[in-house]
Amino acid sequence: MQLTNNTIFITGGTSGIGRGLAEAFHKLGNLVIIGGRRKHLLDEVTRANPGMHAVELDIADPDSIRRAAATLVETYPTLNVLINNAGIMPFDDAAGTIDDATALATIATNLLGPIRMTSALVEHLKTRPRATIVNNTSVLAYVPLASTAVYSATKAALHSYTLSQRFMLSDTSVTVQEIAPPWVNTDLVHKSDDPRAMPLDAFIAQTMQALASEREEALVDIAVPMRNNAGPDEHALVNAFNAQVAANPIPVGA
């Protein structure tokens, strides 16, 4: 995608990767609008970045998505970039009982949210001479983390949806890119400064370069081996990865 002269809406833009991308695009002179549920956090981010805008959005609520989309189209008619970033990552136990409410919330946020958000804006995006949809999946779409089985599955599903979406939009002005972060040092799970987590600033810098390349999958270097794992023997890396994590658990909580 072109990194300048855009009007960009980023879901989940109040923290972590969403805020990092919002601030990076803002510094390049783009008109950036962030979406999120908590108004006080939206206000905090926009105060810290004069000229940035915000729209309240609950990505798990279809009515909230419709209201936000209507506001965006009316207030920001030059909108030409949608970054589907909002997500949640609860831990679960695929060998035991999965809490139904948590599973439904994860699917509604991570999978149905991007589908619904794009559906609400895609006809507008098609009217723009140059538009981009960016879907934020995860390396766990390719190599699932067993202790976040539902999360990993939603990201795999969003990757699959992105492939279909890209094909279906191939004869329009809308391009589709995917970013698939590795473990990044954010508060998605718990910001622990674990040395295994990629620093957020490094991730944002590499991701911006990758997006500018217009590659369909804008991956940071560390994500490439996991992306390339798919195949008849993919279970070998999946099992080894999960055994390694089990031996050195990811910190959870304060």
BAMARZA-556107 format. One record per residue: residue in one letter; residue number from 1; x, y, z of N, C-alpha, C, O in turn. Coordinates in pm, whole numbers, plus 50000, padded with zeros to 5 digits. Layout:
{pt 'a' NUM {X Y Z} {X Y Z} {X Y Z} {X Y Z}}
...
***
This chain:
{pt 'm' 1 {50083 49881 50000} {50000 50000 50000} {50086 50124 50000} {50202 50122 50043}}
{pt 'q' 2 {50030 50233 49952} {50097 50362 49961} {50088 50410 50105} {49980 50403 50165}}
{pt 'l' 3 {50198 50460 50161} {50201 50493 50304} {50159 50636 50334} {50150 50673 50451}}
{pt 't' 4 {50133 50716 50233} {50096 50856 50255} {49968 50890 50179} {49923 50815 50092}}
{pt 'n' 5 {49910 51005 50215} {49789 51056 50149} {49671 50961 50160} {49594 50943 50066}}
{pt 'n' 6 {49659 50901 50276} {49548 50811 50303} {49458 50865 50413} {49498 50950 50493}}
{pt 't' 7 {49334 50814 50415} {49246 50829 50530} {49224 50688 50582} {49166 50604 50513}}
{pt 'i' 8 {49269 50662 50704} {49284 50525 50755} {49201 50505 50880} {49206 50586 50973}}
{pt 'f' 9 {49124 50396 50883} {49054 50356 51004} {49117 50229 51057} {49131 50129 50986}}
{pt 'i' 10 {49156 50233 51186} {49223 50121 51251} {49139 50076 51370} {49118 50154 51463}}
{pt 't' 11 {49091 49953 51368} {49018 49900 51483} {49117 49858 51591} {49229 49817 51562}}
{pt 'g' 12 {49073 49867 51716} {49164 49833 51826} {49285 49924 51830} {49397 49878 51850}}
{pt 'g' 13 {49263 50052 51809} {49374 50146 51794} {49421 50213 51921} {49499 50309 51914}}
{pt 't' 14 {49376 50166 52037} {49413 50236 52161} {49534 50178 52231} {49583 50236 52328}}
{pt 's' 15 {49585 50064 52185} {49700 50003 52252} {49773 49910 52157} {49723 49878 52049}}
{pt 'g' 16 {49891 49867 52198} {49965 49764 52128} {49991 49792 51982} {50025 49904 51945}}
{pt 'i' 17 {49974 49689 51899} {50003 49701 51756} {49913 49805 51691} {49958 49882 51606}}
{pt 'g' 18 {49785 49810 51729} {49693 49907 51671} {49739 50049 51693} {49742 50130 51600}}
{pt 'r' 19 {49773 50080 51816} {49821 50216 51844} {49954 50242 51775} {49978 50352 51723}}
{pt 'g' 20 {50042 50142 51774} {50170 50159 51707} {50154 50191 51559} {50220 50281 51508}}
{pt 'l' 21 {50066 50119 51491} {50041 50147 51350} {49975 50283 51332} {50011 50359 51241}}
{pt 'a' 22 {49879 50315 51418} {49810 50444 51409} {49909 50559 51419} {49904 50654 51341}}
{pt 'e' 23 {49999 50551 51516} {50095 50659 51535} {50198 50665 51422} {50242 50773 51384}}
{pt 'a' 24 {50235 50549 51368} {50330 50549 51256} {50268 50613 51132} {50332 50694 51065}}
{pt 'f' 25 {50144 50578 51102} {50076 50639 50987} {50048 50787 51011} {50057 50867 50919}}
{pt 'h' 26 {50014 50822 51134} {49989 50962 51169} {50113 51048 51146} {50104 51159 51095}}
{pt 'k' 27 {50228 50994 51185} {50354 51070 51168} {50386 51093 51021} {50458 51186 50986}}
{pt 'l' 28 {50333 51008 50934} {50357 51024 50790} {50258 51120 50726} {50261 51141 50605}}
{pt 'g' 29 {50170 51179 50806} {50078 51280 50755} {49944 51228 50708} {49865 51304 50651}}
{pt 'n' 30 {49916 51100 50730} {49785 51046 50695} {49679 51095 50794} {49710 51129 50908}}
{pt 'l' 31 {49554 51098 50749} {49441 51122 50839} {49406 50987 50900} {49360 50896 50830}}
{pt 'v' 32 {49427 50973 51030} {49409 50845 51098} {49292 50855 51195} {49283 50948 51275}}
{pt 'i' 33 {49202 50757 51187} {49090 50745 51281} {49104 50611 51352} {49116 50508 51286}}
{pt 'i' 34 {49103 50612 51484} {49113 50488 51559} {48976 50451 51614} {48894 50538 51644}}
{pt 'g' 35 {48953 50321 51626} {48829 50272 51683} {48855 50190 51807} {48955 50119 51816}}
{pt 'g' 36 {48765 50201 51904} {48777 50123 52027} {48655 50142 52114} {48575 50234 52092}}
{pt 'r' 37 {48641 50053 52214} {48522 50055 52300} {48527 50163 52406} {48424 50221 52442}}
{pt 'r' 38 {48647 50190 52457} {48659 50275 52576} {48696 50418 52536} {48806 50446 52488}}
{pt 'k' 39 {48599 50509 52558} {48617 50647 52514} {48737 50712 52582} {48808 50790 52519}}
{pt 'h' 40 {48760 50681 52710} {48871 50748 52778} {49006 50709 52716} {49100 50789 52717}}
{pt 'l' 41 {49015 50586 52663} {49139 50547 52597} {49151 50611 52459} {49259 50652 52417}}
{pt 'l' 42 {49039 50620 52389} {49040 50691 52261} {49084 50836 52280} {49165 50888 52204}}
{pt 'd' 43 {49030 50899 52383} {49067 51038 52412} {49215 51050 52449} {49282 51146 52410}}
{pt 'e' 44 {49265 50953 52523} {49405 50955 52565} {49498 50949 52444} {49596 51023 52436}}
{pt 'v' 45 {49466 50861 52349} {49551 50845 52231} {49541 50968 52140} {49643 51014 52089}}
{pt 't' 46 {49423 51021 52120} {49409 51137 52031} {49471 51262 52093} {49524 51347 52021}}
{pt 'r' 47 {49465 51273 52225} {49533 51387 52291} {49683 51378 52271} {49750 51480 52253}}
{pt 'a' 48 {49736 51259 52276} {49880 51239 52260} {49924 51255 52115} {50043 51270 52087}}
{pt 'n' 49 {49828 51254 52023} {49859 51265 51880} {49765 51366 51816} {49669 51327 51749}}
{pt 'p' 50 {49790 51495 51835} {49701 51598 51781} {49676 51580 51632} {49769 51560 51554}}
{pt 'g' 51 {49548 51587 51595} {49511 51566 51456} {49459 51427 51428} {49398 51403 51323}}
{pt 'm' 52 {49482 51335 51520} {49426 51201 51506} {49281 51204 51554} {49248 51281 51644}}
{pt 'h' 53 {49196 51122 51494} {49054 51120 51527} {49015 50984 51584} {49093 50888 51578}}
{pt 'a' 54 {48894 50975 51639} {48848 50851 51701} {48699 50832 51679} {48623 50928 51670}}
{pt 'v' 55 {48660 50704 51670} {48520 50665 51661} {48498 50550 51758} {48574 50453 51759}}
{pt 'e' 56 {48394 50561 51842} {48367 50452 51935} {48317 50330 51858} {48234 50341 51768}}
{pt 'l' 57 {48369 50214 51896} {48336 50091 51825} {48355 49971 51917} {48460 49954 51980}}
{pt 'd' 58 {48252 49887 51923} {48264 49755 51985} {48264 49655 51871} {48159 49628 51812}}
{pt 'i' 59 {48380 49601 51838} {48395 49518 51720} {48317 49387 51730} {48296 49320 51628}}
{pt 'a' 60 {48274 49349 51850} {48196 49226 51868} {48046 49251 51854} {47967 49156 51863}}
{pt 'd' 61 {48006 49375 51834} {47864 49413 51829} {47827 49458 51688} {47875 49563 51644}}
{pt 'p' 62 {47744 49383 51615} {47708 49421 51478} {47646 49560 51468} {47672 49633 51372}}
{pt 'd' 63 {47563 49598 51565} {47501 49730 51561} {47605 49841 51576} {47597 49944 51509}}
{pt 's' 64 {47702 49818 51665} {47809 49916 51683} {47891 49930 51555} {47931 50041 51519}}
{pt 'i' 65 {47915 49820 51488} {47988 49824 51361} {47912 49905 51258} {47970 49989 51189}}
{pt 'r' 66 {47782 49882 51247} {47701 49957 51150} {47703 50107 51180} {47715 50189 51089}}
{pt 'r' 67 {47690 50142 51310} {47693 50283 51346} {47828 50346 51314} {47836 50456 51260}}
{pt 'a' 68 {47934 50277 51348} {48068 50330 51323} {48092 50346 51173} {48148 50447 51131}}
{pt 'a' 69 {48051 50248 51094} {48070 50257 50949} {47995 50375 50890} {48047 50446 50804}}
{pt 'a' 70 {47872 50396 50936} {47794 50510 50887} {47862 50641 50921} {47867 50732 50838}}
{pt 't' 71 {47913 50652 51042} {47985 50772 51084} {48109 50794 50999} {48138 50906 50957}}
{pt 'l' 72 {48183 50688 50975} {48307 50698 50897} {48279 50747 50755} {48346 50837 50706}}
{pt 'v' 73 {48180 50687 50690} {48151 50724 50552} {48102 50868 50543} {48137 50940 50449}}
{pt 'e' 74 {48020 50909 50640} {47965 51045 50638} {48069 51150 50675} {48078 51255 50612}}
{pt 't' 75 {48149 51120 50778} {48242 51220 50831} {48375 51221 50758} {48440 51325 50747}}
{pt 'y' 76 {48416 51105 50709} {48547 51093 50643} {48528 51029 50505} {48568 50915 50484}}
{pt 'p' 77 {48470 51101 50412} {48439 51044 50281} {48562 51001 50201} {48550 50925 50106}}
{pt 't' 78 {48679 51050 50240} {48802 51009 50170} {48859 50879 50225} {48966 50836 50182}}
{pt 'l' 79 {48790 50816 50319} {48838 50691 50379} {48874 50591 50269} {48791 50556 50185}}
{pt 'n' 80 {48999 50545 50272} {49042 50449 50169} {49124 50333 50224} {49167 50246 50148}}
{pt 'v' 81 {49146 50330 50356} {49221 50219 50416} {49149 50172 50542} {49114 50252 50629}}
{pt 'l' 82 {49127 50043 50550} {49072 49979 50670} {49175 49881 50722} {49218 49791 50650}}
{pt 'i' 83 {49213 49897 50848} {49304 49802 50912} {49227 49730 51021} {49196 49787 51125}}
{pt 'n' 84 {49197 49603 50996} {49126 49519 51092} {49227 49463 51191} {49293 49362 51165}}
{pt 'n' 85 {49238 49529 51304} {49342 49496 51401} {49289 49444 51534} {49358 49367 51600}}
{pt 'a' 86 {49169 49484 51575} {49119 49450 51708} {49115 49299 51729} {49075 49224 51640}}
{pt 'g' 87 {49157 49256 51848} {49153 49113 51878} {49169 49087 52027} {49220 49172 52100}}
{pt 'i' 88 {49127 48969 52070} {49149 48925 52207} {49211 48787 52203} {49193 48712 52107}}
{pt 'm' 89 {49288 48753 52309} {49363 48627 52310} {49350 48559 52446} {49446 48557 52523}}
{pt 'p' 90 {49234 48502 52476} {49221 48428 52602} {49285 48289 52590} {49286 48229 52482}}
{pt 'f' 91 {49337 48240 52701} {49390 48104 52705} {49274 48007 52727} {49172 48043 52786}}
{pt 'd' 92 {49292 47883 52681} {49188 47782 52696} {49253 47644 52707} {49375 47633 52713}}
{pt 'd' 93 {49173 47543 52710} {49222 47406 52723} {49144 47317 52628} {49034 47272 52659}}
{pt 'a' 94 {49202 47290 52512} {49134 47209 52411} {49121 47063 52454} {49049 46986 52391}}
{pt 'a' 95 {49189 47026 52561} {49176 46890 52615} {49071 46882 52725} {49046 46776 52781}}
{pt 'g' 96 {49010 46995 52754} {48911 47000 52860} {48787 47074 52814} {48754 47075 52696}}
{pt 't' 97 {48719 47136 52910} {48597 47210 52880} {48631 47353 52840} {48696 47425 52916}}
{pt 'i' 98 {48587 47393 52723} {48607 47531 52677} {48487 47614 52722} {48372 47577 52698}}
{pt 'd' 99 {48515 47726 52788} {48407 47814 52830} {48337 47871 52707} {48400 47935 52623}}
{pt 'd' 100 {48208 47846 52697} {48135 47882 52576} {48130 48032 52554} {48146 48079 52442}}
{pt 'a' 101 {48109 48109 52660} {48101 48254 52646} {48233 48312 52596} {48235 48403 52513}}
{pt 't' 102 {48344 48259 52649} {48475 48307 52606} {48502 48270 52461} {48555 48351 52385}}
{pt 'a' 103 {48467 48149 52423} {48487 48106 52285} {48405 48192 52188} {48457 48234 52085}}
{pt 'l' 104 {48280 48218 52222} {48195 48300 52136} {48250 48443 52125} {48248 48502 52017}}
{pt 'a' 105 {48298 48497 52236} {48354 48633 52234} {48479 48639 52146} {48500 48736 52074}}
{pt 't' 106 {48560 48535 52153} {48683 48531 52073} {48649 48525 51924} {48710 48595 51844}}
{pt 'i' 107 {48554 48441 51889} {48514 48429 51748} {48447 48558 51700} {48474 48604 51589}}
{pt 'a' 108 {48362 48617 51782} {48294 48741 51744} {48393 48855 51723} {48376 48937 51633}}
{pt 't' 109 {48495 48860 51806} {48594 48969 51799} {48695 48948 51687} {48718 49036 51605}}
{pt 'n' 110 {48754 48829 51684} {48869 48805 51597} {48833 48768 51455} {48910 48795 51362}}
{pt 'l' 111 {48717 48706 51436} {48679 48661 51302} {48558 48736 51247} {48566 48797 51141}}
{pt 'l' 112 {48446 48731 51321} {48327 48800 51271} {48348 48951 51270} {48293 49020 51184}}
{pt 'g' 113 {48425 49004 51364} {48450 49148 51367} {48509 49199 51237} {48452 49289 51175}}
{pt 'p' 114 {48624 49144 51192} {48680 49189 51064} {48587 49165 50945} {48578 49248 50855}}
{pt 'i' 115 {48517 49050 50946} {48424 49022 50836} {48314 49128 50832} {48284 49183 50726}}
{pt 'r' 116 {48255 49157 50948} {48146 49254 50952} {48194 49395 50923} {48127 49471 50854}}
{pt 'm' 117 {48312 49431 50977} {48364 49566 50956} {48392 49590 50808} {48358 49695 50754}}
{pt 't' 118 {48454 49491 50745} {48482 49505 50602} {48353 49509 50522} {48339 49590 50430}}
{pt 's' 119 {48259 49422 50556} {48132 49421 50484} {48061 49556 50490} {47997 49598 50395}}
{pt 'a' 120 {48075 49622 50605} {48008 49752 50623} {48075 49864 50545} {48013 49967 50518}}
{pt 'l' 121 {48202 49846 50509} {48276 49955 50443} {48319 49924 50301} {48362 50014 50229}}
{pt 'v' 122 {48309 49799 50259} {48372 49762 50131} {48312 49834 50012} {48384 49868 49919}}
{pt 'e' 123 {48182 49857 50011} {48123 49927 49896} {48175 50070 49887} {48197 50121 49778}}
{pt 'h' 124 {48195 50134 50002} {48256 50267 50001} {48400 50259 49951} {48442 50340 49870}}
{pt 'l' 125 {48475 50161 50001} {48615 50149 49961} {48628 50129 49811} {48723 50178 49749}}
{pt 'k' 126 {48534 50059 49752} {48538 50036 49607} {48524 50166 49528} {48564 50172 49411}}
{pt 't' 127 {48469 50270 49589} {48453 50398 49519} {48580 50481 49520} {48592 50578 49446}}
{pt 'r' 128 {48675 50442 49603} {48800 50517 49611} {48895 50469 49501} {48899 50350 49472}}
{pt 'p' 129 {48970 50559 49441} {49058 50517 49331} {49171 50425 49375} {49227 50351 49293}}
{pt 'r' 130 {49206 50429 49503} {49314 50345 49557} {49279 50313 49701} {49284 50401 49787}}
{pt 'a' 131 {49245 50190 49727} {49203 50151 49862} {49272 50022 49904} {49314 49942 49821}}
{pt 't' 132 {49282 50005 50038} {49349 49887 50092} {49276 49838 50216} {49234 49918 50300}}
{pt 'i' 133 {49262 49707 50226} {49218 49641 50348} {49338 49565 50403} {49402 49488 50332}}
{pt 'v' 134 {49368 49586 50530} {49476 49513 50596} {49415 49429 50708} {49353 49483 50799}}
{pt 'n' 135 {49431 49298 50700} {49383 49209 50805} {49501 49163 50891} {49601 49114 50840}}
{pt 'n' 136 {49486 49180 51021} {49590 49141 51116} {49558 49000 51167} {49466 48982 51247}}
{pt 't' 137 {49633 48901 51119} {49613 48765 51166} {49718 48736 51273} {49724 48806 51374}}
{pt 's' 138 {49800 48635 51254} {49902 48597 51352} {49984 48482 51295} {49934 48407 51211}}
{pt 'v' 139 {50107 48466 51340} {50182 48345 51303} {50112 48221 51359} {50136 48110 51312}}
{pt 'l' 140 {50027 48241 51460} {49953 48128 51517} {49843 48081 51422} {49779 47979 51447}}
{pt 'a' 141 {49821 48153 51313} {49732 48104 51208} {49795 47985 51137} {49725 47901 51082}}
{pt 'y' 142 {49928 47978 51138} {50002 47874 51067} {50058 47768 51162} {50065 47650 51128}}
{pt 'v' 143 {50097 47813 51281} {50151 47723 51383} {50075 47753 51512} {50116 47839 51589}}
{pt 'p' 144 {49964 47683 51536} {49878 47717 51650} {49946 47695 51784} {50023 47601 51802}}
{pt 'l' 145 {49916 47786 51877} {49958 47770 52016} {49848 47692 52086} {49736 47740 52098}}
{pt 'a' 146 {49880 47572 52132} {49777 47481 52183} {49701 47539 52301} {49583 47507 52321}}
{pt 's' 147 {49766 47623 52380} {49700 47680 52498} {49611 47798 52466} {49544 47852 52554}}
{pt 't' 148 {49609 47839 52339} {49512 47939 52291} {49450 47883 52163} {49459 47944 52056}}
{pt 'a' 149 {49386 47767 52177} {49337 47694 52060} {49231 47771 51982} {49235 47775 51859}}
{pt 'v' 150 {49136 47832 52053} {49029 47905 51983} {49086 48029 51916} {49052 48056 51800}}
{pt 'y' 151 {49170 48104 51985} {49236 48221 51925} {49309 48182 51798} {49292 48244 51693}}
{pt 's' 152 {49392 48077 51807} {49470 48034 51691} {49379 47996 51575} {49407 48027 51460}}
{pt 'a' 153 {49269 47929 51608} {49174 47888 51503} {49109 48009 51437} {49087 48008 51315}}
{pt 't' 154 {49077 48113 51514} {49017 48232 51453} {49114 48301 51359} {49075 48354 51256}}
{pt 'k' 155 {49241 48299 51394} {49341 48363 51309} {49364 48281 51181} {49386 48338 51074}}
{pt 'a' 156 {49360 48149 51194} {49369 48065 51074} {49250 48091 50983} {49264 48098 50861}}
{pt 'a' 157 {49133 48105 51043} {49012 48132 50964} {49020 48268 50897} {48980 48282 50781}}
{pt 'l' 158 {49072 48369 50967} {49083 48502 50908} {49184 48502 50794} {49166 48572 50694}}
{pt 'h' 159 {49292 48423 50807} {49387 48409 50697} {49317 48350 50575} {49333 48400 50464}}
{pt 's' 160 {49238 48245 50596} {49164 48183 50486} {49067 48283 50424} {49058 48293 50301}}
{pt 'y' 161 {48995 48356 50506} {48901 48456 50456} {48973 48562 50374} {48921 48608 50273}}
{pt 't' 162 {49092 48601 50418} {49170 48702 50348} {49206 48655 50207} {49202 48734 50113}}
{pt 'l' 163 {49240 48528 50192} {49272 48475 50060} {49151 48486 49967} {49164 48527 49852}}
{pt 's' 164 {49033 48450 50018} {48912 48460 49938} {48878 48605 49907} {48842 48639 49794}}
{pt 'q' 165 {48889 48690 50008} {48857 48831 49990} {48947 48895 49885} {48901 48972 49801}}
{pt 'r' 166 {49075 48863 49890} {49170 48919 49794} {49132 48879 49651} {49135 48961 49559}}
{pt 'f' 167 {49097 48753 49633} {49057 48706 49501} {48930 48777 49453} {48922 48821 49338}}
{pt 'm' 168 {48833 48788 49541} {48705 48846 49500} {48715 48995 49470} {48633 49049 49396}}
{pt 'l' 169 {48816 49063 49527} {48834 49206 49503} {48940 49235 49397} {48977 49350 49376}}
{pt 's' 170 {48988 49131 49332} {49103 49148 49242} {49074 49236 49121} {49167 49292 49062}}
{pt 'd' 171 {48948 49250 49083} {48916 49335 48969} {48860 49470 49011} {48794 49538 48933}}
{pt 't' 172 {48888 49510 49136} {48844 49640 49187} {48965 49725 49223} {49080 49684 49201}}
{pt 's' 173 {48940 49842 49278} {49048 49932 49321} {49098 49897 49461} {49186 49966 49515}}
{pt 'v' 174 {49043 49791 49521} {49075 49756 49659} {49176 49641 49662} {49148 49533 49610}}
{pt 't' 175 {49290 49664 49723} {49387 49558 49744} {49376 49509 49888} {49329 49582 49975}}
{pt 'v' 176 {49420 49386 49913} {49411 49325 50044} {49548 49276 50087} {49612 49197 50016}}
{pt 'q' 177 {49594 49323 50203} {49721 49278 50259} {49696 49213 50394} {49597 49241 50462}}
{pt 'e' 178 {49787 49126 50431} {49777 49057 50560} {49907 49078 50637} {50016 49063 50582}}
{pt 'i' 179 {49894 49111 50764} {50009 49108 50854} {49984 48996 50954} {49872 48973 50997}}
{pt 'a' 180 {50091 48925 50989} {50078 48809 51077} {50187 48820 51184} {50295 48763 51170}}
{pt 'p' 181 {50158 48894 51291} {50261 48920 51392} {50309 48795 51463} {50232 48701 51485}}
{pt 'p' 182 {50437 48793 51499} {50485 48695 51594} {50447 48740 51734} {50362 48828 51749}}
{pt 'w' 183 {50506 48684 51835} {50486 48733 51971} {50549 48871 51981} {50671 48885 51969}}
{pt 'v' 184 {50467 48972 52002} {50514 49109 52013} {50491 49155 52157} {50394 49116 52221}}
{pt 'n' 185 {50580 49237 52207} {50574 49280 52347} {50465 49386 52366} {50492 49506 52372}}
{pt 't' 186 {50341 49338 52374} {50225 49425 52397} {50144 49366 52511} {50182 49265 52571}}
{pt 'd' 187 {50031 49430 52541} {49946 49382 52650} {49834 49291 52598} {49734 49272 52668}}
{pt 'l' 188 {49848 49234 52477} {49746 49142 52426} {49725 49027 52525} {49612 48989 52555}}
{pt 'v' 189 {49836 48972 52574} {49829 48873 52681} {49875 48937 52811} {49797 48948 52906}}
{pt 'h' 190 {49999 48978 52814} {50054 49046 52931} {50189 49102 52890} {50276 49027 52846}}
{pt 'k' 191 {50208 49232 52902} {50333 49295 52861} {50440 49266 52966} {50451 49336 53067}}
{pt 's' 192 {50516 49162 52940} {50610 49113 53041} {50755 49146 53008} {50844 49116 53088}}
{pt 'd' 193 {50781 49208 52891} {50918 49234 52846} {50999 49105 52836} {51121 49105 52854}}
{pt 'd' 194 {50930 48996 52807} {50996 48867 52787} {51090 48878 52667} {51049 48930 52563}}
{pt 'p' 195 {51214 48830 52678} {51308 48844 52566} {51266 48769 52440} {51318 48796 52332}}
{pt 'r' 196 {51172 48677 52453} {51124 48605 52335} {51027 48689 52252} {51001 48658 52136}}
{pt 'a' 197 {50974 48796 52310} {50877 48881 52241} {50950 48988 52159} {51046 49047 52207}}
{pt 'm' 198 {50904 49011 52038} {50963 49114 51953} {50926 49251 52006} {50808 49275 52034}}
{pt 'p' 199 {51022 49342 52021} {50988 49478 52066} {50887 49543 51971} {50896 49528 51849}}
{pt 'l' 200 {50791 49615 52029} {50685 49674 51948} {50740 49771 51844} {50695 49771 51730}}
{pt 'd' 201 {50837 49854 51882} {50887 49953 51786} {50954 49885 51667} {50942 49932 51554}}
{pt 'a' 202 {51025 49776 51692} {51088 49702 51582} {50984 49638 51493} {50997 49637 51371}}
{pt 'f' 203 {50878 49583 51555} {50772 49521 51476} {50704 49625 51387} {50680 49599 51269}}
{pt 'i' 204 {50672 49741 51443} {50604 49845 51365} {50692 49891 51250} {50644 49907 51138}}
{pt 'a' 205 {50821 49913 51276} {50911 49961 51171} {50919 49860 51056} {50910 49899 50939}}
{pt 'q' 206 {50936 49732 51089} {50945 49630 50984} {50812 49613 50910} {50809 49592 50789}}
{pt 't' 207 {50702 49624 50984} {50570 49607 50922} {50541 49721 50826} {50486 49698 50718}}
{pt 'm' 208 {50575 49843 50862} {50554 49956 50772} {50633 49937 50644} {50583 49967 50535}}
{pt 'q' 209 {50756 49889 50654} {50836 49863 50535} {50771 49755 50449} {50768 49765 50326}}
{pt 'a' 210 {50720 49651 50515} {50658 49541 50442} {50529 49585 50374} {50503 49546 50260}}
{pt 'l' 211 {50449 49667 50442} {50326 49718 50380} {50358 49804 50258} {50287 49799 50158}}
{pt 'a' 212 {50464 49881 50266} {50503 49968 50155} {50546 49888 50033} {50538 49936 49920}}
{pt 's' 213 {50593 49764 50056} {50636 49681 49944} {50519 49632 49860} {50538 49581 49749}}
{pt 'e' 214 {50398 49646 49914} {50275 49600 49849} {50270 49448 49837} {50194 49395 49756}}
{pt 'r' 215 {50352 49378 49916} {50339 49233 49920} {50204 49196 49977} {50153 49264 50066}}
{pt 'e' 216 {50146 49087 49928} {50016 49046 49978} {50023 49008 50125} {49930 49036 50201}}
{pt 'e' 217 {50132 48945 50166} {50154 48911 50306} {50273 48991 50355} {50387 48961 50321}}
{pt 'a' 218 {50245 49092 50436} {50348 49185 50483} {50404 49134 50615} {50362 49179 50722}}
{pt 'l' 219 {50498 49041 50606} {50548 48974 50725} {50682 49030 50769} {50765 49067 50686}}
{pt 'v' 220 {50703 49036 50902} {50835 49067 50953} {50921 48943 50939} {50870 48832 50926}}
{pt 'd' 221 {51052 48961 50941} {51143 48851 50910} {51123 48730 51000} {51128 48616 50953}}
{pt 'i' 222 {51102 48755 51128} {51093 48645 51224} {50968 48559 51203} {50962 48446 51250}}
{pt 'a' 223 {50870 48612 51132} {50745 48539 51109} {50753 48445 50990} {50669 48355 50976}}
{pt 'v' 224 {50850 48464 50904} {50855 48390 50777} {50868 48238 50797} {50795 48164 50731}}
{pt 'p' 225 {50957 48189 50883} {50967 48043 50899} {50836 47978 50942} {50804 47869 50895}}
{pt 'm' 226 {50761 48041 51030} {50633 47985 51072} {50532 47991 50959} {50452 47899 50942}}
{pt 'r' 227 {50534 48099 50881} {50444 48109 50766} {50472 47997 50666} {50380 47946 50602}}
{pt 'n' 228 {50599 47961 50652} {50638 47862 50551} {50624 47718 50600} {50665 47625 50531}}
{pt 'n' 229 {50565 47699 50716} {50559 47565 50776} {50453 47476 50715} {50462 47353 50728}}
{pt 'a' 230 {50353 47533 50651} {50240 47452 50603} {50286 47341 50509} {50376 47361 50427}}
{pt 'g' 231 {50225 47225 50523} {50259 47112 50438} {50226 46982 50509} {50175 46984 50621}}
{pt 'p' 232 {50254 46870 50445} {50215 46741 50504} {50282 46709 50637} {50230 46628 50714}}
{pt 'd' 233 {50396 46772 50664} {50466 46746 50789} {50458 46863 50886} {50543 46877 50975}}
{pt 'e' 234 {50356 46949 50870} {50349 47070 50951} {50334 47040 51099} {50369 47123 51183}}
{pt 'h' 235 {50282 46921 51134} {50261 46888 51275} {50393 46883 51351} {50394 46902 51472}}
{pt 'a' 236 {50504 46857 51282} {50633 46845 51351} {50671 46977 51418} {50708 46978 51535}}
{pt 'l' 237 {50661 47088 51344} {50693 47218 51404} {50587 47259 51505} {50620 47318 51608}}
{pt 'v' 238 {50461 47228 51477} {50354 47260 51572} {50382 47192 51706} {50372 47255 51811}}
{pt 'n' 239 {50415 47065 51702} {50441 46991 51826} {50566 47042 51896} {50567 47057 52018}}
{pt 'a' 240 {50672 47068 51819} {50796 47117 51879} {50777 47255 51940} {50827 47284 52049}}
{pt 'f' 241 {50704 47340 51869} {50677 47475 51919} {50601 47471 52050} {50635 47541 52146}}
{pt 'n' 242 {50497 47388 52055} {50416 47381 52176} {50490 47314 52292} {50468 47349 52408}}
{pt 'a' 243 {50575 47218 52262} {50657 47157 52368} {50753 47259 52427} {50776 47261 52548}}
{pt 'q' 244 {50810 47343 52341} {50901 47447 52388} {50830 47549 52476} {50881 47589 52580}}
{pt 'v' 245 {50710 47590 52433} {50634 47686 52513} {50591 47624 52646} {50594 47691 52749}}
{pt 'a' 246 {50552 47496 52644} {50513 47429 52767} {50628 47423 52867} {50607 47428 52988}}
{pt 'a' 247 {50749 47411 52814} {50866 47404 52901} {50904 47542 52955} {50968 47553 53060}}
{pt 'n' 248 {50865 47646 52882} {50895 47784 52924} {50769 47866 52904} {50760 47942 52807}}
{pt 'p' 249 {50671 47854 52993} {50538 47912 52971} {50541 48063 52948} {50627 48134 52999}}
{pt 'i' 250 {50443 48108 52870} {50423 48251 52848} {50366 48312 52975} {50268 48260 53028}}
{pt 'p' 251 {50425 48420 53025} {50370 48484 53147} {50229 48533 53123} {50200 48594 53020}}
{pt 'v' 252 {50142 48508 53217} {50004 48552 53206} {49967 48625 53335} {49998 48578 53445}}
{pt 'g' 253 {49901 48740 53321} {49859 48817 53439} {49969 48909 53488} {50079 48912 53434}}
{pt 'a' 254 {49936 48983 53590} {50030 49082 53642} {50143 49018 53716} {50232 49087 53766}}
***
